[in-house]
Amino acid sequence: MQLGGVKGLGALVGKVTVETLCFFQVRIVRGLIYVLKRLPMHANKEQEETSQVLTQVLRVVNNVDEANSEPGRQSFQGLVEYLATELFNPNASIIVRKNVQSCLALLATRTGNEVTEMLEPLYQPLLQPLITRPLRSKNVDQQVESSGNLFLYPSLYLSTTLPLVYR
């Protein structure tokens, strides 16, 4: 049932106006990430198809022309906030995390910014739970994901922890 929605979204991307996709971009991405969360680990074909639709939506909506409009900027900011919460979600699966990382990388190349620049306004509320809770109190998967996030975006981590150390 969910995969039918993914296929339907894939078919609609080329037929619906960019303004409409821009308006619903965050909801569409949320839905696609939800499908990725619900897919079993062995459903490689379905994961790939969902990832392709997700990338297709992001490429169509987040082009240079649409980024200059006010609705485009608001949609982009909402999208980055949502992707950041999923990236730093300690319960996110590896599949979701990899897709979110590729989405952020795609958005960074489309806008000409670095991923850390896009995430910098959000670093304090998102990294704080990773820093405050010791790694030994987390299960193994959460330890790997937490340390992976800290090493993936080290400039965010350093700008967060250094002020705490030198107080």
Summary of the structure (lengths in Angstrom):
residues: 167
radius of gyration: 16.8
end to end distance: 53.2
largest distance: 55.2
contacts: 480
relative contact order: 0.11
helix: 81%
strand: 0%
